[in-house]
């Protein structure tokens, strides 16, 4: 065998193998590599978008927290004002109740004093009648002297 013929046959087999590889083997490999590269690029882009969305969500959450804090402060202030109003109303009610109770007590005291005066007048009238009986040594008729006793009560 000739060395040149062997080299020539190997060269032909090499080109056929190269052509077959480039025609049938290489395109699916390139396609798989391109798809993988595209997936990696998409993943990196999605990760970047995720970072941006996370930062935006953090900013929005902080803003909402500030709004909630502000709203809570205003609600607390309103509650404190309402509590003060309730306390003031209760004080006014207590003052009115105190005045009413004092007026009622004064009226009851005046009635009691009037009853005591009336009772004392009656007792005094009885004492006067007894005294007059003792002085006159005879019984004085109450019915005969009713006008006189009423007049005496009125004077006392």
C-alpha positions as CSV (number, residue, x, y, z in Angstrom):
1,X,0.0,0.0,0.0
2,X,1.0,3.3,-0.8
3,X,1.2,6.0,1.9
4,X,-0.3,8.6,-0.3
5,X,-3.3,6.5,-1.1
6,X,-3.8,5.9,2.6
7,X,-3.5,9.6,3.4
8,X,-5.9,10.4,0.6
9,X,-8.5,7.8,1.8
10,X,-8.2,9.1,5.4
11,X,-8.6,12.6,4.1
12,X,-11.8,11.6,2.3
13,X,-13.1,9.8,5.4
14,X,-12.2,12.8,7.5
15,X,-14.2,15.2,5.2
16,X,-17.2,12.8,5.1
17,X,-17.1,12.6,8.9
18,X,-16.7,16.4,9.2
19,X,-19.6,16.9,6.7
20,X,-21.8,14.4,8.6
21,X,-21.0,16.0,11.9
22,X,-21.7,19.5,10.6
23,X,-24.9,18.4,8.9
24,X,-26.5,16.1,11.5
25,X,-24.7,16.3,14.9
26,X,-23.6,19.9,15.2
27,X,-27.0,21.7,14.7
28,X,-28.8,19.9,17.6
29,X,-25.8,20.6,19.9
30,X,-25.7,24.2,18.9
31,X,-29.5,24.4,19.3
32,X,-29.3,22.9,22.8
33,X,-26.4,25.2,23.7
34,X,-28.4,28.3,22.4
35,X,-31.5,27.2,24.3
36,X,-29.5,26.8,27.5
37,X,-27.8,30.2,27.0
38,X,-31.3,31.7,26.4
39,X,-32.7,30.1,29.6
40,X,-29.7,31.4,31.6
41,X,-30.2,34.9,30.1
42,X,-33.9,34.8,30.9
43,X,-33.2,33.6,34.4
44,X,-30.7,36.5,35.0
45,X,-33.2,39.0,33.6
46,X,-35.9,37.6,35.8
47,X,-33.6,37.8,38.8
48,X,-32.9,41.4,38.0
49,X,-36.6,42.2,37.6
50,X,-37.2,40.4,40.9
51,X,-34.6,42.5,42.7
52,X,-36.2,45.7,41.3
53,X,-39.7,44.5,42.3
54,X,-38.5,43.5,45.7
55,X,-36.9,47.0,46.2
56,X,-40.2,48.6,45.0
57,X,-42.3,46.4,47.3
58,X,-40.0,47.3,50.2
59,X,-40.4,51.0,49.4
60,X,-44.2,50.7,49.1
61,X,-44.4,48.7,52.4
62,X,-42.4,51.4,54.2
63,X,-44.6,54.1,52.8
64,X,-47.8,52.2,53.9
65,X,-46.2,51.6,57.3
66,X,-45.6,55.4,57.6
67,X,-49.3,56.0,56.6
68,X,-50.5,53.5,59.1
69,X,-48.4,55.1,61.9
70,X,-49.7,58.5,61.0
71,X,-53.3,57.2,61.0
72,X,-52.7,55.5,64.3
73,X,-51.4,58.7,65.8
74,X,-54.4,60.6,64.6
75,X,-56.7,57.9,66.0
76,X,-55.0,58.0,69.3
77,X,-55.3,61.8,69.4
78,X,-59.0,61.5,68.6
79,X,-59.5,58.8,71.3
80,X,-57.7,61.0,73.9
81,X,-60.0,64.0,72.9
82,X,-63.0,61.8,73.2
83,X,-61.9,60.5,76.6
84,X,-61.4,64.1,77.8
85,X,-64.9,64.9,76.4
86,X,-66.4,61.9,78.2
87,X,-64.6,63.0,81.5
88,X,-65.9,66.5,81.1
89,X,-69.4,65.3,80.5
90,X,-69.3,63.0,83.5
91,X,-68.1,65.9,85.7
92,X,-71.0,68.1,84.4
93,X,-73.4,65.2,85.1
94,X,-72.0,64.7,88.6
95,X,-72.2,68.4,89.3
96,X,-75.9,68.5,88.2
97,X,-76.6,65.4,90.2
98,X,-74.9,67.0,93.2
99,X,-77.1,70.1,92.9
100,X,-80.2,68.0,92.5
101,X,-79.4,65.9,95.6
102,X,-78.6,69.1,97.6
103,X,-81.8,70.7,96.5
104,X,-83.8,67.6,97.4
105,X,-82.0,67.4,100.8
106,X,-82.7,71.0,101.5
107,X,-86.4,70.5,100.6
108,X,-86.6,67.4,102.8
109,X,-84.9,69.4,105.6
110,X,-87.4,72.2,105.2
111,X,-90.3,69.8,105.3
112,X,-88.8,68.1,108.4
113,X,-88.4,71.4,110.1
114,X,-92.0,72.4,109.2
115,X,-93.2,69.0,110.6
116,X,-91.1,69.6,113.8
117,X,-92.6,73.1,114.1
118,X,-96.1,71.8,113.7
119,X,-95.5,69.0,116.2
120,X,-94.1,71.5,118.7
121,X,-97.1,73.7,118.2
122,X,-99.4,70.8,118.8
123,X,-97.4,69.8,121.9
124,X,-97.4,73.4,123.1
125,X,-101.1,73.7,122.5
126,X,-101.7,70.5,124.6
127,X,-99.4,71.9,127.3
128,X,-101.4,75.2,127.3
129,X,-104.7,73.3,127.5
130,X,-103.4,71.2,130.4
131,X,-102.0,74.2,132.1
132,X,-105.3,76.0,131.6
133,X,-107.1,72.9,133.1
134,X,-104.8,73.0,136.0
135,X,-105.3,76.7,136.5
136,X,-109.1,76.6,136.1
137,X,-109.4,73.1,137.8
138,X,-111.7,72.1,135.2
139,X,-111.5,70.5,131.8
140,X,-111.4,72.8,128.9
141,X,-113.3,71.5,125.9
142,X,-111.2,71.2,122.8
143,X,-114.0,71.6,120.4
144,X,-115.2,74.8,122.1
145,X,-111.7,76.3,121.9
146,X,-110.6,75.0,118.5
147,X,-110.5,78.5,116.9
148,X,-108.6,79.8,119.9
149,X,-106.0,77.0,119.6
150,X,-105.6,77.4,115.8
151,X,-105.0,81.1,116.4
152,X,-102.4,80.3,119.1
153,X,-100.7,77.9,116.7
154,X,-100.5,80.5,114.0
155,X,-99.0,83.0,116.4
156,X,-96.4,80.5,117.5
